[in-house]
Every structure is written in C-alpha cells, then in structure tokens.
C-alpha cells in the first residue's frame, strides 16, 4: 500500500510546538515488505487520512509481522494518549525506565509525556494494534479534553480520566472482550474508504474506553494525586533540559516549555533544585562543559563554550573561573595530568 503522510501544522500549546512522530523505521519496513501495515491517521503519522468525523483521533491501526524483524521504533513521545494491544507473538517494549516483553493479550497505556520505545532494538513477531487520542495536553498537570464524540457518561469519563492521570501503570492483562474489540478495529480500518467507517470507529473507540475502565477498576490501582501536580511538569522539563542545554533559553521560554506560568515555574524550580532557573541552567552547562573539556581534547575553549550554550567564550571563561577557581585550559591540563599519573 502507499503510505500517505501529510505535513500539517503541528500541535502548539503554551508557546511550544510539538511535532508528530513520523514512524520512519515502520515506513521503511513496509516499503521493504517486511511487515504488513494498515492504519488511518492524521498529521505526520503514516496511513490513509482520517476525516474530520473523528477529530481528536490521531492514529488507529495495526502491523502484522510474521517473520523476524530488523527494525524498531526508538524512544519517542506521542501527541496524545496511546493504547497498544498485542494480539499474538511477543514484543520488547520500554516505557520511561521500565523494560518488559509484551505477551499476547497485553495492553499498554502511554501518556503524552511518557517516553517509550517498541523493540530492543528490533520488534518481535506478532500482530500489534494501537489507538492514539489527542486530549489537548502535553504535561501531567494540564486538564484533559476528550473529543466531543466520546460518549461515556460524565461520571465514567471522569473516573477514567482520574485513574489514567493519577497512576503510572504501563501494562495491563486484558481479556477476550478487549481482543475482540481490537480485532473489530482492525476490520474497520481495513475496509474504510475515505471515512466510510467513521461511525463504526467512533463506536469501537468508545467501547474500548469502557473496557479499559473495567480493567482499571478490576486492577484496583493505587491513585496518586501528586502525579497531576504542576511541580511534576517542571521536574519533567528539567530532566529534558539535560538534552537541550545548547538552546537559547530564557526564563519565559523555560516556563512555556514546562507548560506553567513564570512565577510557578520559578517557585517549583527553586523547590526542586534549590537554584533559580537561570542559575540551574548555567550550572548544568558548566557540568556539560567540564565533561567536554576532558573527553574532547581537540576542541578549543571557544568550541566547548558554544557547544554548551554559552553566548561567548569570554563569558564562559569568566563563569568557569568563578566556580572552578581555574580557567578551562587549566582545568583540562590539571585533570589530564591526574589521569595520566593514575
């Protein structure tokens, strides 16, 4: 099949732009006929295009691998809550710091802020389904807004939302009802022609959410209200900051990326790190530069400074000397001698 991938303006919230996952390894595997794939999608997700009748549904479909695979989907986040279901086979799967191997009838739940990967590094054989619903959130403290065609009774929908927001369980053991629901989802995706099965897909997604609520109720999961606190959103941002130190950050941009107001962001940052946001940023950059000085002896001080996000090498050297009581060159020489003499 031809994979119809459409470039559409990505989601923007709180001043930050979020780009949809393009699933390039999956697209390549389909083109090489390594795996059977069928999906309905919007934005940059691969598959036939979803219509406006299912607005809020970003991707729904499956792949079916009946031979050993040579690809996987590396760490990524989705633009909504994702429900995976493995019908057959096995699947190496990781979510945040949890590694597992999914077995038939395993169901996983991934929230928008939870990094996950499928494969370790390669996926397993088997039939694997997914549903991705955009609830208008990217951080734990933001309020969920379900698509208007989700018709669960308000009390049930609120209970489902609360359970999903206040626990971090990644995997559930499902039952025959869930298996049948996903099989019917696969049939609806297979036979859809330009939205002809939109009503059926809406009904099946609603039914899936009812079944999910039943499973969660039967698991008697522990609820933790602190998981919805804005401090958790700030903590997640600070963890992500380690990989984005070179960006031109301001306090305003940091607060926007965390999805909270400037005053609240500053407060939580001080509570979590005992430092103001800009001082925390500077200290992380300094730590990064110290590592680069020792591990990349061919780089000049100016190159290290710019690589760590400092605006000028002069400013970097001044800050470095203030905190380390020596210049970057002296630091490199001193620690190189220590390593050589040990």
Protein Blocks (a to p, Z undefined) as FASTA:
>chain_A
ZZdddddddddeehiacdddehlmmmmmmmnopaccddddehjbgcddddfklgoiabgc
ddddfbdcfbdcdddddfbdcddddfbhcddddehjbccdddehiacdddfklccdedjf
bccedddddddddehiabfklccdddfkbccdfklmmmmmmmmmmccbfbdcddfklmmm
mmmmmmmmmmpgghllmmmmmmmmmmmmmmmmmmmmmnopacdfklmpmklmmmmmmmmm
mmmmmpccdfklmmmmnopafklmmmmmmmmnopafklmmmmmmmmmmmmmmmmmmmbcf
klmmmmnopabfklmmmmmmmmnopafklmmmmmmmmmmmZZ
